């Protein structure tokens, strides 16, 4: 796998990391969180039909609840984006090997 494919696979995790850092910074500085949270929800919106089924319980610990929120809103969609990109590359490779025969 060449570097461009690896970078495209890592791009979804990089976007999730930047959004996560922005959300934590805005939360610590007590700024308006709605704008950054909106970007996070926009990032996870294509996967909302999978993630909105209540897979995780509602914990009574605030930090654990925030961690589960970050995982559901940012990191699970990042993994799903990376899997879709990987499957796209796999499909393109299979098609190109069949055409070269």
C-alpha positions as CSV (number, residue, x, y, z in Angstrom):
1,X,0.0,0.0,0.0
2,X,1.5,3.3,-1.0
3,X,1.6,6.4,1.2
4,X,-1.4,8.2,-0.3
5,X,-3.7,5.3,0.6
6,X,-2.3,5.2,4.1
7,X,-2.8,8.9,4.5
8,X,-6.4,8.7,3.3
9,X,-7.0,5.9,5.8
10,X,-5.5,7.9,8.6
11,X,-7.3,11.1,7.6
12,X,-10.6,10.1,9.2
13,X,-8.8,9.5,12.5
14,X,-6.9,12.8,12.2
15,X,-10.2,14.7,11.7
16,X,-11.6,12.9,14.8
17,X,-8.6,13.8,16.8
18,X,-8.7,17.5,15.8
19,X,-12.5,17.6,16.6
20,X,-11.9,15.9,19.9
21,X,-9.1,18.3,20.9
22,X,-11.3,21.3,19.9
23,X,-14.2,20.0,22.0
24,X,-12.0,19.4,25.0
25,X,-10.4,22.9,24.6
26,X,-13.7,24.7,24.3
27,X,-15.1,22.7,27.2
28,X,-12.1,23.6,29.4
29,X,-12.2,27.3,28.5
30,X,-16.0,27.5,29.1
31,X,-16.7,28.8,25.6
32,X,-19.7,28.2,23.5
33,X,-19.6,24.5,22.7
34,X,-22.5,24.4,20.3
35,X,-20.5,25.3,17.2
36,X,-17.7,22.7,17.7
37,X,-20.3,20.1,18.9
38,X,-22.2,20.8,15.6
39,X,-19.1,19.9,13.6
40,X,-18.8,16.7,15.6
41,X,-22.4,15.7,15.0
42,X,-22.0,16.6,11.3
43,X,-19.0,14.3,11.1
44,X,-20.9,11.4,12.6
45,X,-24.2,12.1,10.9
46,X,-23.9,9.5,8.1
47,X,-23.5,6.8,10.7
48,X,-26.3,8.1,13.0
49,X,-28.7,5.3,11.9
50,X,-26.2,2.8,13.4
51,X,-25.2,4.7,16.4
52,X,-28.6,5.9,17.7
53,X,-29.8,2.6,18.9
54,X,-28.6,3.0,22.5
55,X,-25.8,0.5,22.3
56,X,-24.1,2.0,25.4
57,X,-25.8,2.5,28.8
58,X,-26.3,5.9,30.3
59,X,-23.6,6.0,33.1
60,X,-24.0,8.2,36.2
61,X,-20.4,9.3,36.0
62,X,-20.0,12.6,34.1
63,X,-16.5,11.9,32.8
64,X,-17.5,8.4,31.7
65,X,-20.5,9.8,30.0
66,X,-18.3,12.3,28.1
67,X,-15.9,9.6,27.1
68,X,-18.7,7.5,25.7
69,X,-20.1,10.5,23.9
70,X,-16.7,11.2,22.2
71,X,-16.4,7.5,21.2
72,X,-19.9,7.4,19.7
73,X,-19.8,10.8,18.0
74,X,-16.2,10.8,16.8
75,X,-14.1,7.6,17.0
76,X,-16.6,5.0,15.9
77,X,-17.5,7.1,12.8
78,X,-13.7,7.5,12.1
79,X,-13.3,3.8,12.2
80,X,-16.3,3.3,9.9
81,X,-15.0,5.9,7.4
82,X,-11.6,4.2,7.4
83,X,-13.2,0.8,6.8
84,X,-15.2,2.2,3.9
85,X,-12.1,3.7,2.3
86,X,-10.2,0.5,2.8
87,X,-13.0,-1.5,1.2
88,X,-13.1,1.0,-1.7
89,X,-9.3,0.5,-2.3
90,X,-9.8,-3.3,-2.0
91,X,-12.5,-3.3,-4.6
92,X,-10.5,-1.1,-7.0
93,X,-7.5,-3.5,-6.6
94,X,-9.7,-6.5,-7.4
95,X,-11.2,-4.8,-10.4
96,X,-7.8,-3.8,-11.7
97,X,-6.3,-7.3,-11.3
98,X,-9.3,-8.8,-13.2
99,X,-9.0,-6.3,-16.0
100,X,-5.2,-6.9,-16.3
101,X,-5.7,-10.7,-16.9
